[in-house]
Every structure is written in structure tokens, then in C-alpha cells.
Amino acid sequence: MKTEKITLRPDEEFIRLDCIIKMSGNVATGGQAKVVIQNGEVKVNGEVCTMRGKKMRKGDKAEFDGTVFEVC
């Protein structure tokens, strides 16, 4: 598995899970990100998460399609 760091801007408190999945490039649209999340294909901090609007904060990790996304 590879790890990608997602760095929050100074004015950001969180980033939504569906935005992380879309930014990964593994899906083409936000709608596709919604589908893979709701289908249980994404883990957050080691557990399946089906909430596309999940707020990801510093220290949180999401896993999808062989990549771990770490929010920092």
C-alpha cells in the first residue's frame, strides 16, 4: 500500500471524505466517490465508513484502492 499525505490549509479544520477520494484520481467524479463510499469500499481509521460527508481531521487516515490517505 502506498501512502499519500493530505495537508490541510491553515484555514481548514477538516476535509470531507468524498473530497479525498475524488482528489485521489481513482474516481472521476464526486458522484463516483459517493458510490464507492456508500458501497463500503473505503475505510477510515481502519473501519469501513459509509458516510461520504465524514469530516476528516488531522491524524485521520482513509484507505481506498490500495492507497492510505493521511490528513495532516
N, CA, C and O atoms as a CHARMM CRD file, in Angstrom:
* protein
*
  288
    1    1 MET  N      0.83200  -1.18800   0.00000 PROA 1      0.00000
    2    1 MET  CA     0.00000   0.00000   0.00000 PROA 1      0.00000
    3    1 MET  C      0.86900   1.24100   0.00000 PROA 1      0.00000
    4    1 MET  O      1.89100   1.29800   0.68400 PROA 1      0.00000
    5    2 LYS  N      0.46300   2.21900  -0.75900 PROA 2      0.00000
    6    2 LYS  CA     1.19400   3.47600  -0.74300 PROA 2      0.00000
    7    2 LYS  C      0.43800   4.46800   0.14500 PROA 2      0.00000
    8    2 LYS  O     -0.76200   4.31800   0.37800 PROA 2      0.00000
    9    3 THR  N      1.14500   5.46600   0.63000 PROA 3      0.00000
   10    3 THR  CA     0.53800   6.47700   1.49400 PROA 3      0.00000
   11    3 THR  C      0.67100   7.84100   0.84000 PROA 3      0.00000
   12    3 THR  O      1.74100   8.22100   0.36400 PROA 3      0.00000
   13    4 GLU  N     -0.43400   8.56800   0.82800 PROA 4      0.00000
   14    4 GLU  CA    -0.43000   9.94400   0.34500 PROA 4      0.00000
   15    4 GLU  C     -0.82200  10.85500   1.49300 PROA 4      0.00000
   16    4 GLU  O     -1.75500  10.56100   2.24000 PROA 4      0.00000
   17    5 LYS  N     -0.11100  11.95400   1.62900 PROA 5      0.00000
   18    5 LYS  CA    -0.41200  12.92900   2.67600 PROA 5      0.00000
   19    5 LYS  C     -1.36700  13.97700   2.11500 PROA 5      0.00000
   20    5 LYS  O     -1.14500  14.51200   1.02900 PROA 5      0.00000
   21    6 ILE  N     -2.42100  14.26400   2.85600 PROA 6      0.00000
   22    6 ILE  CA    -3.37000  15.31700   2.51300 PROA 6      0.00000
   23    6 ILE  C     -3.14300  16.43200   3.52700 PROA 6      0.00000
   24    6 ILE  O     -3.48400  16.28200   4.70000 PROA 6      0.00000
   25    7 THR  N     -2.57600  17.53500   3.08700 PROA 7      0.00000
   26    7 THR  CA    -2.25700  18.63300   4.00300 PROA 7      0.00000
   27    7 THR  C     -3.37900  19.66400   3.98700 PROA 7      0.00000
   28    7 THR  O     -3.73600  20.20700   2.94100 PROA 7      0.00000
   29    8 LEU  N     -3.91900  19.91600   5.16700 PROA 8      0.00000
   30    8 LEU  CA    -4.96500  20.92700   5.29000 PROA 8      0.00000
   31    8 LEU  C     -4.35700  22.32200   5.17900 PROA 8      0.00000
   32    8 LEU  O     -3.24300  22.56400   5.64400 PROA 8      0.00000
   33    9 ARG  N     -5.09800  23.23300   4.55900 PROA 9      0.00000
   34    9 ARG  CA    -4.65800  24.63200   4.53200 PROA 9      0.00000
   35    9 ARG  C     -4.80800  25.19800   5.94400 PROA 9      0.00000
   36    9 ARG  O     -5.58000  24.66300   6.74000 PROA 9      0.00000
   37   10 PRO  N     -4.09100  26.26200   6.26300 PROA 10     0.00000
   38   10 PRO  CA    -4.17200  26.82900   7.61100 PROA 10     0.00000
   39   10 PRO  C     -5.59200  27.21400   8.03800 PROA 10     0.00000
   40   10 PRO  O     -5.90800  27.17500   9.22700 PROA 10     0.00000
   41   11 ASP  N     -6.44600  27.58600   7.08500 PROA 11     0.00000
   42   11 ASP  CA    -7.80500  27.99900   7.44000 PROA 11     0.00000
   43   11 ASP  C     -8.79300  26.82800   7.45500 PROA 11     0.00000
   44   11 ASP  O     -9.97800  27.03000   7.72000 PROA 11     0.00000
   45   12 GLU  N     -8.32600  25.62100   7.17700 PROA 12     0.00000
   46   12 GLU  CA    -9.20200  24.44800   7.15400 PROA 12     0.00000
   47   12 GLU  C     -9.11300  23.67400   8.46200 PROA 12     0.00000
   48   12 GLU  O     -8.02400  23.44000   8.98700 PROA 12     0.00000
   49   13 GLU  N    -10.26700  23.28200   8.97800 PROA 13     0.00000
   50   13 GLU  CA   -10.32600  22.44900  10.17500 PROA 13     0.00000
   51   13 GLU  C    -10.45700  20.97900   9.79300 PROA 13     0.00000
   52   13 GLU  O    -10.02800  20.09300  10.53300 PROA 13     0.00000
   53   14 PHE  N    -11.06500  20.72700   8.60900 PROA 14     0.00000
   54   14 PHE  CA   -11.30100  19.35500   8.15900 PROA 14     0.00000
   55   14 PHE  C    -11.43900  19.33100   6.63700 PROA 14     0.00000
   56   14 PHE  O    -11.52900  20.37300   5.98700 PROA 14     0.00000
   57   15 ILE  N    -11.45400  18.11400   6.08600 PROA 15     0.00000
   58   15 ILE  CA   -11.76300  17.88900   4.67600 PROA 15     0.00000
   59   15 ILE  C    -12.72700  16.71000   4.63000 PROA 15     0.00000
   60   15 ILE  O    -12.59600  15.76100   5.40300 PROA 15     0.00000
   61   16 ARG  N    -13.69700  16.77600   3.71800 PROA 16     0.00000
   62   16 ARG  CA   -14.68700  15.70200   3.63900 PROA 16     0.00000
   63   16 ARG  C    -14.08900  14.46800   2.96500 PROA 16     0.00000
   64   16 ARG  O    -13.25000  14.57000   2.07000 PROA 16     0.00000
   65   17 LEU  N    -14.54300  13.30500   3.42000 PROA 17     0.00000
   66   17 LEU  CA   -14.05500  12.04100   2.88800 PROA 17     0.00000
   67   17 LEU  C    -14.26800  11.94300   1.38000 PROA 17     0.00000
   68   17 LEU  O    -13.36800  11.50200   0.66400 PROA 17     0.00000
   69   18 ASP  N    -15.42400  12.33800   0.88800 PROA 18     0.00000
   70   18 ASP  CA   -15.66500  12.22900  -0.55300 PROA 18     0.00000
   71   18 ASP  C    -14.70600  13.10100  -1.35900 PROA 18     0.00000
   72   18 ASP  O    -14.35200  12.75600  -2.48600 PROA 18     0.00000
   73   19 CYS  N    -14.28600  14.22100  -0.79200 PROA 19     0.00000
   74   19 CYS  CA   -13.30500  15.08300  -1.46800 PROA 19     0.00000
   75   19 CYS  C    -11.94600  14.39800  -1.56100 PROA 19     0.00000
   76   19 CYS  O    -11.26200  14.50800  -2.57900 PROA 19     0.00000
   77   20 ILE  N    -11.55500  13.69500  -0.51000 PROA 20     0.00000
   78   20 ILE  CA   -10.28000  12.97100  -0.52500 PROA 20     0.00000
   79   20 ILE  C    -10.30100  11.90500  -1.61100 PROA 20     0.00000
   80   20 ILE  O     -9.34300  11.76800  -2.37300 PROA 20     0.00000
   81   21 ILE  N    -11.38900  11.15300  -1.68100 PROA 21     0.00000
   82   21 ILE  CA   -11.48100  10.07900  -2.66800 PROA 21     0.00000
   83   21 ILE  C    -11.47300  10.65500  -4.08400 PROA 21     0.00000
   84   21 ILE  O    -10.83100  10.09800  -4.97500 PROA 21     0.00000
   85   22 LYS  N    -12.16700  11.74200  -4.29300 PROA 22     0.00000
   86   22 LYS  CA   -12.18100  12.37300  -5.61800 PROA 22     0.00000
   87   22 LYS  C    -10.79100  12.91200  -5.96800 PROA 22     0.00000
   88   22 LYS  O    -10.33100  12.75200  -7.09800 PROA 22     0.00000
   89   23 MET  N    -10.12800  13.54400  -5.00900 PROA 23     0.00000
   90   23 MET  CA    -8.78600  14.09800  -5.24100 PROA 23     0.00000
   91   23 MET  C     -7.76700  13.01500  -5.57100 PROA 23     0.00000
   92   23 MET  O     -6.75800  13.28700  -6.22300 PROA 23     0.00000
   93   24 SER  N     -8.02500  11.78800  -5.12300 PROA 24     0.00000
   94   24 SER  CA    -7.07300  10.70000  -5.33700 PROA 24     0.00000
   95   24 SER  C     -6.89500  10.37100  -6.80900 PROA 24     0.00000
   96   24 SER  O     -5.87000   9.82000  -7.21000 PROA 24     0.00000
   97   25 GLY  N     -7.91000  10.71300  -7.62500 PROA 25     0.00000
   98   25 GLY  CA    -7.84100  10.39900  -9.04300 PROA 25     0.00000
   99   25 GLY  C     -8.30200   8.98400  -9.35900 PROA 25     0.00000
  100   25 GLY  O     -8.33900   8.59700 -10.52700 PROA 25     0.00000
  101   26 ASN  N     -8.65200   8.20800  -8.34200 PROA 26     0.00000
  102   26 ASN  CA    -9.12900   6.84100  -8.55800 PROA 26     0.00000
  103   26 ASN  C    -10.58100   6.81500  -9.01700 PROA 26     0.00000
  104   26 ASN  O    -11.05300   5.79200  -9.51400 PROA 26     0.00000
  105   27 VAL  N    -11.28500   7.91300  -8.86100 PROA 27     0.00000
  106   27 VAL  CA   -12.64100   8.08300  -9.38500 PROA 27     0.00000
  107   27 VAL  C    -12.66500   9.40300 -10.14400 PROA 27     0.00000
  108   27 VAL  O    -11.88300  10.31000  -9.85900 PROA 27     0.00000
  109   28 ALA  N    -13.57000   9.49900 -11.11200 PROA 28     0.00000
  110   28 ALA  CA   -13.58800  10.68800 -11.96500 PROA 28     0.00000
  111   28 ALA  C    -14.44800  11.81800 -11.41600 PROA 28     0.00000
  112   28 ALA  O    -14.19300  12.98900 -11.69600 PROA 28     0.00000
  113   29 THR  N    -15.47400  11.46300 -10.62900 PROA 29     0.00000
  114   29 THR  CA   -16.40800  12.49100 -10.16600 PROA 29     0.00000
  115   29 THR  C    -16.73700  12.31400  -8.70200 PROA 29     0.00000
  116   29 THR  O    -16.46400  11.27500  -8.10200 PROA 29     0.00000
  117   30 GLY  N    -17.33100  13.35500  -8.13800 PROA 30     0.00000
  118   30 GLY  CA   -17.81400  13.27300  -6.75900 PROA 30     0.00000
  119   30 GLY  C    -18.90900  12.23400  -6.61700 PROA 30     0.00000
  120   30 GLY  O    -19.03000  11.59200  -5.57400 PROA 30     0.00000
  121   31 GLY  N    -19.71200  12.06500  -7.66700 PROA 31     0.00000
  122   31 GLY  CA   -20.76600  11.05200  -7.64800 PROA 31     0.00000
  123   31 GLY  C    -20.19900   9.65200  -7.53500 PROA 31     0.00000
  124   31 GLY  O    -20.74300   8.81400  -6.81600 PROA 31     0.00000
  125   32 GLN  N    -19.10500   9.39400  -8.24400 PROA 32     0.00000
  126   32 GLN  CA   -18.45300   8.08800  -8.14000 PROA 32     0.00000
  127   32 GLN  C    -17.84100   7.89600  -6.75900 PROA 32     0.00000
  128   32 GLN  O    -17.85900   6.78900  -6.22100 PROA 32     0.00000
  129   33 ALA  N    -17.30100   8.96400  -6.18200 PROA 33     0.00000
  130   33 ALA  CA   -16.75300   8.89000  -4.82500 PROA 33     0.00000
  131   33 ALA  C    -17.85800   8.50800  -3.84500 PROA 33     0.00000
  132   33 ALA  O    -17.65300   7.67800  -2.95900 PROA 33     0.00000
  133   34 LYS  N    -19.02900   9.11700  -4.01000 PROA 34     0.00000
  134   34 LYS  CA   -20.17800   8.80500  -3.15900 PROA 34     0.00000
  135   34 LYS  C    -20.52900   7.32300  -3.24100 PROA 34     0.00000
  136   34 LYS  O    -20.78800   6.68600  -2.22000 PROA 34     0.00000
  137   35 VAL  N    -20.53600   6.78100  -4.44600 PROA 35     0.00000
  138   35 VAL  CA   -20.90600   5.37800  -4.64700 PROA 35     0.00000
  139   35 VAL  C    -19.91500   4.43600  -3.96600 PROA 35     0.00000
  140   35 VAL  O    -20.32600   3.51100  -3.26500 PROA 35     0.00000
  141   36 VAL  N    -18.60600   4.66000  -4.16500 PROA 36     0.00000
  142   36 VAL  CA   -17.63500   3.74200  -3.56300 PROA 36     0.00000
  143   36 VAL  C    -17.66300   3.82900  -2.03900 PROA 36     0.00000
  144   36 VAL  O    -17.45100   2.82800  -1.35500 PROA 36     0.00000
  145   37 ILE  N    -17.92000   5.01100  -1.51400 PROA 37     0.00000
  146   37 ILE  CA   -18.02200   5.15700  -0.05200 PROA 37     0.00000
  147   37 ILE  C    -19.26100   4.43000   0.44900 PROA 37     0.00000
  148   37 ILE  O    -19.17800   3.65700   1.40400 PROA 37     0.00000
  149   38 GLN  N    -20.40800   4.66500  -0.18000 PROA 38     0.00000
  150   38 GLN  CA   -21.64600   4.03500   0.26700 PROA 38     0.00000
  151   38 GLN  C    -21.65000   2.52400   0.05200 PROA 38     0.00000
  152   38 GLN  O    -22.40700   1.81100   0.71100 PROA 38     0.00000
  153   39 ASN  N    -20.81800   2.03000  -0.85700 PROA 39     0.00000
  154   39 ASN  CA   -20.69700   0.59000  -1.08100 PROA 39     0.00000
  155   39 ASN  C    -19.75900  -0.08100  -0.08400 PROA 39     0.00000
  156   39 ASN  O    -19.56600  -1.29600  -0.13600 PROA 39     0.00000
  157   40 GLY  N    -19.17500   0.69900   0.82400 PROA 40     0.00000
  158   40 GLY  CA   -18.29900   0.13600   1.85000 PROA 40     0.00000
  159   40 GLY  C    -16.89800  -0.17000   1.37300 PROA 40     0.00000
  160   40 GLY  O    -16.21500  -1.01100   1.95700 PROA 40     0.00000
  161   41 GLU  N    -16.45300   0.50100   0.31500 PROA 41     0.00000
  162   41 GLU  CA   -15.12400   0.25900  -0.24800 PROA 41     0.00000
  163   41 GLU  C    -14.03900   1.11400   0.40200 PROA 41     0.00000
  164   41 GLU  O    -12.86500   0.98300   0.05600 PROA 41     0.00000
  165   42 VAL  N    -14.41000   1.98000   1.32900 PROA 42     0.00000
  166   42 VAL  CA   -13.46300   2.91200   1.94400 PROA 42     0.00000
  167   42 VAL  C    -13.41600   2.66100   3.45300 PROA 42     0.00000
  168   42 VAL  O    -14.44700   2.48100   4.10100 PROA 42     0.00000
  169   43 LYS  N    -12.21300   2.65200   3.98600 PROA 43     0.00000
  170   43 LYS  CA   -12.03300   2.54000   5.43100 PROA 43     0.00000
  171   43 LYS  C    -11.52200   3.87100   5.97500 PROA 43     0.00000
  172   43 LYS  O    -10.72700   4.55600   5.33200 PROA 43     0.00000
  173   44 VAL  N    -11.98900   4.22000   7.15800 PROA 44     0.00000
  174   44 VAL  CA   -11.49200   5.39100   7.87200 PROA 44     0.00000
  175   44 VAL  C    -10.96000   4.91100   9.21100 PROA 44     0.00000
  176   44 VAL  O    -11.68400   4.29800   9.99500 PROA 44     0.00000
  177   45 ASN  N     -9.70800   5.19000   9.46500 PROA 45     0.00000
  178   45 ASN  CA    -9.04600   4.76700  10.70200 PROA 45     0.00000
  179   45 ASN  C     -9.26000   3.27600  10.96100 PROA 45     0.00000
  180   45 ASN  O     -9.50000   2.85400  12.09200 PROA 45     0.00000
  181   46 GLY  N     -9.16600   2.47800   9.86800 PROA 46     0.00000
  182   46 GLY  CA    -9.21600   1.03000   9.97800 PROA 46     0.00000
  183   46 GLY  C    -10.60000   0.39500   9.93400 PROA 46     0.00000
  184   46 GLY  O    -10.71000  -0.83100   9.93600 PROA 46     0.00000
  185   47 GLU  N    -11.65700   1.20100   9.89500 PROA 47     0.00000
  186   47 GLU  CA   -13.01400   0.66400   9.87600 PROA 47     0.00000
  187   47 GLU  C    -13.76200   1.15400   8.64500 PROA 47     0.00000
  188   47 GLU  O    -13.58400   2.29300   8.21400 PROA 47     0.00000
  189   48 VAL  N    -14.60600   0.28300   8.07700 PROA 48     0.00000
  190   48 VAL  CA   -15.40600   0.67500   6.91600 PROA 48     0.00000
  191   48 VAL  C    -16.26700   1.87200   7.29500 PROA 48     0.00000
  192   48 VAL  O    -16.88700   1.89700   8.35800 PROA 48     0.00000
  193   49 CYS  N    -16.29500   2.86400   6.40700 PROA 49     0.00000
  194   49 CYS  CA   -17.08900   4.07400   6.62500 PROA 49     0.00000
  195   49 CYS  C    -17.96200   4.30900   5.40600 PROA 49     0.00000
  196   49 CYS  O    -17.46200   4.34300   4.28100 PROA 49     0.00000
  197   50 THR  N    -19.25600   4.47000   5.61700 PROA 50     0.00000
  198   50 THR  CA   -20.18400   4.70800   4.51200 PROA 50     0.00000
  199   50 THR  C    -20.74200   6.12700   4.52200 PROA 50     0.00000
  200   50 THR  O    -21.69700   6.42400   3.80400 PROA 50     0.00000
  201   51 MET  N    -20.15200   7.00200   5.33300 PROA 51     0.00000
  202   51 MET  CA   -20.59900   8.40000   5.40400 PROA 51     0.00000
  203   51 MET  C    -19.73600   9.25300   4.47700 PROA 51     0.00000
  204   51 MET  O    -18.58500   9.55300   4.79700 PROA 51     0.00000
  205   52 ARG  N    -20.29300   9.64600   3.32400 PROA 52     0.00000
  206   52 ARG  CA   -19.48200  10.39500   2.36000 PROA 52     0.00000
  207   52 ARG  C    -19.08600  11.76400   2.87900 PROA 52     0.00000
  208   52 ARG  O    -18.04800  12.29000   2.47800 PROA 52     0.00000
  209   53 GLY  N    -19.88000  12.35900   3.75900 PROA 53     0.00000
  210   53 GLY  CA   -19.57900  13.67300   4.30100 PROA 53     0.00000
  211   53 GLY  C    -18.75100  13.62700   5.56300 PROA 53     0.00000
  212   53 GLY  O    -18.61500  14.63700   6.25500 PROA 53     0.00000
  213   54 LYS  N    -18.18800  12.45900   5.87700 PROA 54     0.00000
  214   54 LYS  CA   -17.36600  12.29800   7.08500 PROA 54     0.00000
  215   54 LYS  C    -16.28200  13.36400   7.10400 PROA 54     0.00000
  216   54 LYS  O    -15.54800  13.53800   6.13100 PROA 54     0.00000
  217   55 LYS  N    -16.19000  14.06800   8.21300 PROA 55     0.00000
  218   55 LYS  CA   -15.17000  15.11000   8.35800 PROA 55     0.00000
  219   55 LYS  C    -13.85800  14.46600   8.78400 PROA 55     0.00000
  220   55 LYS  O    -13.76200  13.85600   9.84900 PROA 55     0.00000
  221   56 MET  N    -12.86800  14.61300   7.94500 PROA 56     0.00000
  222   56 MET  CA   -11.54600  14.05300   8.20600 PROA 56     0.00000
  223   56 MET  C    -10.65900  15.16500   8.76600 PROA 56     0.00000
  224   56 MET  O    -10.47600  16.21100   8.14400 PROA 56     0.00000
  225   57 ARG  N    -10.12500  14.91700   9.93300 PROA 57     0.00000
  226   57 ARG  CA    -9.29400  15.90900  10.62100 PROA 57     0.00000
  227   57 ARG  C     -7.85200  15.41200  10.71400 PROA 57     0.00000
  228   57 ARG  O     -7.55900  14.25700  10.40600 PROA 57     0.00000
  229   58 LYS  N     -6.96300  16.29800  11.14200 PROA 58     0.00000
  230   58 LYS  CA    -5.54700  15.93000  11.26800 PROA 58     0.00000
  231   58 LYS  C     -5.40700  14.63100  12.05400 PROA 58     0.00000
  232   58 LYS  O     -6.00400  14.46000  13.11700 PROA 58     0.00000
  233   59 GLY  N     -4.60700  13.72400  11.51000 PROA 59     0.00000
  234   59 GLY  CA    -4.35900  12.43600  12.14900 PROA 59     0.00000
  235   59 GLY  C     -5.25200  11.31900  11.63600 PROA 59     0.00000
  236   59 GLY  O     -4.94900  10.14500  11.84700 PROA 59     0.00000
  237   60 ASP  N     -6.35400  11.66300  10.96400 PROA 60     0.00000
  238   60 ASP  CA    -7.24200  10.64200  10.40400 PROA 60     0.00000
  239   60 ASP  C     -6.61900  10.02900   9.15500 PROA 60     0.00000
  240   60 ASP  O     -5.86000  10.67900   8.43600 PROA 60     0.00000
  241   61 LYS  N     -6.96100   8.74400   8.90900 PROA 61     0.00000
  242   61 LYS  CA    -6.47500   8.05000   7.72700 PROA 61     0.00000
  243   61 LYS  C     -7.65000   7.39500   7.02100 PROA 61     0.00000
  244   61 LYS  O     -8.53300   6.82300   7.66000 PROA 61     0.00000
  245   62 ALA  N     -7.65000   7.48400   5.69900 PROA 62     0.00000
  246   62 ALA  CA    -8.64100   6.81300   4.87200 PROA 62     0.00000
  247   62 ALA  C     -7.89800   5.84800   3.95800 PROA 62     0.00000
  248   62 ALA  O     -6.78900   6.13500   3.50800 PROA 62     0.00000
  249   63 GLU  N     -8.52200   4.69400   3.68600 PROA 63     0.00000
  250   63 GLU  CA    -7.93500   3.70600   2.78100 PROA 63     0.00000
  251   63 GLU  C     -8.89800   3.45500   1.63700 PROA 63     0.00000
  252   63 GLU  O    -10.09100   3.23700   1.84700 PROA 63     0.00000
  253   64 PHE  N     -8.36000   3.49000   0.40900 PROA 64     0.00000
  254   64 PHE  CA    -9.17500   3.18600  -0.76400 PROA 64     0.00000
  255   64 PHE  C     -8.27100   2.73000  -1.89300 PROA 64     0.00000
  256   64 PHE  O     -7.26400   3.37000  -2.19400 PROA 64     0.00000
  257   65 ASP  N     -8.63200   1.63400  -2.50700 PROA 65     0.00000
  258   65 ASP  CA    -7.97900   1.14900  -3.72200 PROA 65     0.00000
  259   65 ASP  C     -6.46000   1.05100  -3.58800 PROA 65     0.00000
  260   65 ASP  O     -5.72200   1.45200  -4.48800 PROA 65     0.00000
  261   66 GLY  N     -6.00400   0.51300  -2.45600 PROA 66     0.00000
  262   66 GLY  CA    -4.58000   0.30100  -2.25800 PROA 66     0.00000
  263   66 GLY  C     -3.78100   1.50700  -1.80700 PROA 66     0.00000
  264   66 GLY  O     -2.55200   1.46100  -1.77000 PROA 66     0.00000
  265   67 THR  N     -4.46700   2.58700  -1.46200 PROA 67     0.00000
  266   67 THR  CA    -3.77800   3.80100  -1.00900 PROA 67     0.00000
  267   67 THR  C     -4.32700   4.24500   0.33600 PROA 67     0.00000
  268   67 THR  O     -5.53400   4.21600   0.57300 PROA 67     0.00000
  269   68 VAL  N     -3.41900   4.65500   1.21200 PROA 68     0.00000
  270   68 VAL  CA    -3.79300   5.24000   2.50000 PROA 68     0.00000
  271   68 VAL  C     -3.60400   6.74300   2.37300 PROA 68     0.00000
  272   68 VAL  O     -2.54600   7.21400   1.95600 PROA 68     0.00000
  273   69 PHE  N     -4.64000   7.48800   2.73500 PROA 69     0.00000
  274   69 PHE  CA    -4.60100   8.95500   2.71300 PROA 69     0.00000
  275   69 PHE  C     -4.55100   9.43800   4.14700 PROA 69     0.00000
  276   69 PHE  O     -5.47900   9.20300   4.92000 PROA 69     0.00000
  277   70 GLU  N     -3.47700  10.10900   4.50400 PROA 70     0.00000
  278   70 GLU  CA    -3.28900  10.59700   5.87200 PROA 70     0.00000
  279   70 GLU  C     -3.45400  12.11300   5.88300 PROA 70     0.00000
  280   70 GLU  O     -2.76600  12.83300   5.15900 PROA 70     0.00000
  281   71 VAL  N     -4.38000  12.58200   6.71700 PROA 71     0.00000
  282   71 VAL  CA    -4.63500  14.01500   6.82800 PROA 71     0.00000
  283   71 VAL  C     -3.65000  14.61800   7.81200 PROA 71     0.00000
  284   71 VAL  O     -3.52300  14.15000   8.94400 PROA 71     0.00000
  285   72 CYS  N     -2.95300  15.66200   7.37400 PROA 72     0.00000
  286   72 CYS  CA    -2.00600  16.33200   8.26300 PROA 72     0.00000
  287   72 CYS  C     -2.07100  17.83700   8.09600 PROA 72     0.00000
  288   72 CYS  O     -1.34000  18.56500   8.76800 PROA 72     0.00000
